């Protein structure tokens, strides 16, 4: 689930655009990769204007043990082949899993991160992209629900103005993922049985 969440975040971040409408400041692939799922490399922001650092803030599992799906498949008869018996496929969620990422979006100017009167900032674009894609599938086809959280400015405007010359502008966006660990069990359905009693 963790890798699926990282791919989801990377897909949303690489789609963000600057005010010109075509420049994508965050790139997910080498060369020029600037989306990280661990700590930023030391002094990375000295040579790069844009970067994103997505760190897992919460990763916990809880026992659940609930039947979430039961599908009955009819028997199939193919000429010349053995009959495929009808079956029940039951999916139980054994655990629920919650993962929350804290995404730090770095940019060159406040207008790019927070937007201005005529353009939407990168932080709001990111939050909107997450809101538009609130459900996706993991590798095992289990559904993961996405809950966008608040956008935070890490300091007040006075401190931000004082730091503009020394470091890029920063926005913090939290994204929560809710999924689970599932178990699938298949049970064949026994076809009708005729009982013929014998009297002795």
N, C-alpha and C positions, 0 to 999 in steps of 0.2 A: 504493500500500500504506500509505503514511503516513497518509492521510486515513481509510482504513478502520480503522487501529489507533486513531486519535484518537476515532472514533465508538464503537468498542468500549469504550474506557476511559470515555467519557462515559456510555454506557448503564449500565455497572456502577456508576459513582459516583452517578448520579441515583437508583439503587435502594436506596442505603444508608439505614438508619433509625436514629433515636435510640432510647433505652431505652423511650420511651412507645409505640413501635410504629407510629406514623403520621407523625411529622415527618421530612421529608427535608432534611437540612442542606445538601446539595450539589445545586445546580440548574444545568442545562446551557444553558438558554435565557434570553434577555432577557425581561422585566426581572429584575434580581436575579441575574444570572449570576455564579457564583463558581467555575467550573471554567475554568482557563487552560492553554493549551498553549504559552505563552511566559512571560516573567517576570511576576510579580505587579505590578499597578500600584502606584506608590509610595503608601505609607500606607494601602493597602487594608485591612489588618488592624486599623487604628485604629477603623474604622467598621463592620467586619464580624467576626462571631464565627467564621465558617466560610469556608474557601477550600481549593481544591486546585490545585496547580501541577504539571503533568506535563511534564517536560522530557526530550527525547530525549538519552540518554546515549551510546548506540552506534547507528550506522547504517552498515552496511557490506555490500558485495556481493562474492560470489566466483563465479568461473566454475564451471559445473557440467556442462552439455552432456550431459544424460542423457534418454533416452526414458522418459517417465513414463506415457504412455497411448497405446494404439493401438486404434481402434474401427473395425470393418467395418460399413458400412451396406449393406443389400441393395438391389438394383435395384427400382424402383417403376414399375409400369405403370398408367397412368390412361387410360381410354377417351377417345379424341379428343384426347389430349395427347401430346407427345413423351415417350418413356421416359426416366426419370431413372436414369442409370447408377449401378451400385454404386460405392462409394468407400471409401478408407481415410482416417481422420482421425487424424493422429499429433500428439501434444503433446510437445514437448521443453522441459525446463527449462534455459534458457541460463545463468541466474545464480541462486544462492540469496541471499536477503537477510535480514539479522538486524537488528532494531530493538529496542533496550531503552529503556524509559521509566523515569525516576526520578520517582515520584509523591510529592509532599509534601502530606500531609493535615493541615490545621490545624483545631483545634477549641477549644471553650471550656474544657473540663475534661479531666483525665486519664482519668476514668471513661468519658467519651464516646469518646475515641480508643482507649483500651486495654481498656475494659470493666471490669466488677467481678464479684463472685461470681454475681450473678443475671442479668447482661446481657452480650452480646457487643459488644465495641468496634467502632468504625467501621473501624479498620485490619484487624482479623480478618474482619469482614464482607466487606470489599473483597477480601482474599486468597481467601476462600471463594468469592465470586462469580466470580473469575477461574478458580479451580480447577474450578468447575462448567461453565464455557463454554470448553473448551480448544481448540476448533476453530471457525473461521468462514470465510465466503467473502468474497473481495475483489470489486470491481466486475466484474472479468473472469472471475469464478467460479473463480479459483484459491484453493486452500485455504491458510489461515494457521494455523499451530500456535502456541498460547499456552502459555508456561511461567512460572508464578508464581515469584517469587524470595523472598528473605527479607524479613521486616519488621524495621526497625531503629529503635531509640530514639536520637535524635541526641545525647543527653547522659545522664549518670547521674542518679539520683533526687535527689541533693542539689542539683545545678545546676538540675534541673527545678523543684524547689520554690522556689528563689530567683527563677526567671523567671516563675512563675505570675501574678504581679501585673502584669508588664510586657508579656507577649505571650501569644497562644494556645498551646496545647500542639501539638506536632508529631510526626507519625509519617512514616516514609519507607518506601515499598513500591516494589520494582522489579518490572517486568513485561517479559518478553522475548517478542518475536514472531518467528517463523521462517516465511518465505514465499519467493517467488522471482519471477523474470521469465521468462515462458513464451512460446513461439512455437508456433502451430498451423499445420500444413500439411495440405492436403487433396489426395489423389491419386485420380483416377478409375481404376476397375478396367476394363480393356478386356474386353469380352465375348468369348466363345469365337469363334475365327476358324477358318473352314474353308479349308484349302489344297487346291486342285484342280490337280494338275500337268498340264501339257499336253506331249504328246510330238510332236515335229515330225520 
